[in-house]
């Protein structure tokens, strides 16, 4: 636990680093790691020193709240809360996602149908604005407009230095049911039922996500928090979690292992590095079976062009990276999946239902309506003369047609007018005039689309 005095010292270093950035120069984070999958303009300019803002400040077990620094990873946050029988309302799937990143960039997980998105359990935040002020913002205080616009702003409105969040009380184990559906329509009906009742087949559902292997093989994994003395599995060893979805009707995990069930193999993407091959898996140290290691391997490939060289040997005409999370209204899920199968053909894909509890100006989803996040991460072969980003552009167009949105952690290709309509940039720009009058922070379109 960091404690308040250490937090204050970290804020002092942050302010000093802000003051060291020359007037008129852009303000950026001096951060070596990232969960973003879009290119960014390289810079050698000094950045904000956030190295000390990476921990839990304090936990109040009685009030079930935590004060957390913005660069604290969910791995460290969960390690601090679980000994108190508490966890964040929503814990994104990957260990190194930070709390501040999830709030400003939209995280999601299986409790999102019940609890919304990570920013919806935030009680207050301290935000460093472009003008260098650190402001405490709340849903109904003087800076409520900044609080409401902050989610999905990706640093264009400032950076959270401290967040006070609500926690929920949890037992030690999670009972799982992997329920198969033969069509997207049937899965949609089940999600609607769970959203209405919080149950399926008469049993409580505390978390729900899905895995679509083929159009007629879709599983919803229904999680129930329990004190019952159930047997638990361990997918950090030879067994691989996503395969168990097809192989087992029921399963059990500790809460800790449930929260990180997808991280060990980066959902199913570890297969690209051979980490699912039995003999490789035996040799691959367990401490290196985690998403941030795979992310660094992707970066190494980008630098060295290994896959590109192999494609030339195999005479693959072209390849496009398609790494996206999108949200469509629940009723539009079957149409999107049918289109995706026909036009993109990437499987499996991840499904995660969600709904928001209030309006958030920078990511306008209908309050109370159920949406489904569809996550797909990989590459597809394309013709040699394919326009750059052609598959991603088609995904964007279809999602827009169906009344959905997509997360901005990866490449985006929207024109400026469409982007402004989808992500409420007029409201963000108005706030930037108030909180960043000298435009020290990069605006959202330049960050997400122009990769500035």
C-alpha positions, 0 to 999 in steps of 0.5 A: 500500500502506497499511503497518502504521504507517498502519493503526495510525493509522487504528485510533487514529481508529476508537477515538476515534470510538467513544469519541465516541459517547454511552454507550447510543447505537447504534454504526454505521459513518459510511459514505457508500456501500453495496452494500445494497438495503434501506432503512435508518433515517436518523440524524444520530448520530455514527458510527465513523470508518472512512475510513482503513481502506480499503486493503491493508496488506501482501502476502506474495507468497511465502506468498500472503497479504495483510493487508487493511483491512476497508473496502478495496474489491475493486477496490483489493485486486485492483489490489494483488495482480495485479501479483504474479500473485495474486488473492483466492480469490473476487472478488465481481462488483462493484468497490466491494464491500469485503472486510469487507462480503463476509466479514460479508455473504457474497460469491460468484463463479464460483470459489465452486464450487472455493473456497467463499465469501470468508470461507473464505479468511480466516486471521484477522481483527481485529474491533471488537466492540460493547464497543469492543475490537479482538480478533484472531479465528481459526478455532481460537483463543480467539475461534473462536466469533466467527470462525465466526459472523461471516459473514452477521452484517452488523455485528451482531457487530462490524466487521472492521478487518483481515483476513489472507486467502489468495491464489491464483496466477493467469496473465494470461488466462482462456479462456471457453466458453459452453456452451448447455443446453436445460433446467435439468435438463441444466445441473444435470447439467453442474454436478454433473459439474464439481463432481465432476471439475473438468472438462467435456468433458475440459477444466479448469474453474477457474470456472463461472457461468451465465446463464438467458435463457429456460427452454430457453436456459441457458448455463454459462460455463466459465473456464480460467485459462491462460498460452496466448497467446489473443486477448482481448476488451474489454467496457468499450467498445461490446460488452456482455458478457452478450450475448456469452454468447449470441453466442460459443461461446468467448472470452478475457479478461485476468484483470483484465477477467474479474474485472470483466466483470459490473461494467461493465454491472451484469450487464444492469441498465445497460440501464435507464439507456440505457447499452446503447443504441449512441449513448448508450454512445458518449457515456457516459464509460467511467469512469462505466460501473460498478456504483457509478454505476448504484447512485447513479442508482437512489438518485436515482430513489428520491429523485425518484420518476422511475419512479413518475411515468412509471408513472402516465403509462403507467397501470402499476397498481403496481410492486415491486422484486425484487432478491435473491440466493438459494441452493437445493440443486443438485437443486432448481434446476429446480423453483425456475426453473420456479416463478420463470418462472411466478410472477415472470417476470424474465429473464435470471437469474444462476446461480452454483454454490457449496459450503462447506468447513466449517460456518458457524453464521450461514448453515447450508449443508450442508458439501460439498453443491452449491448454486446462487445465483440472482440476479435484479435488477429490478422487476415490475408488480403489482396496485394493491392488492397487499400490500407485498412480496408478490412478495418474500415469495413468493420467500422462501416458495419458497426456504424450501420448497426448503431454501435461503436468501437473502442479506440485502443486500436487503429481507427479510420473514421473521417473527422465528421463521422468520428465527431458524431460517434464520439461527441468531440464537440463536447470534448472540445468545449471542455478543452477550451476550459481545462486546456486553453493552450491546447497542450494535450492532443485532441481525441481525433488526432490521438485515435485516428491520426495517431499523433 
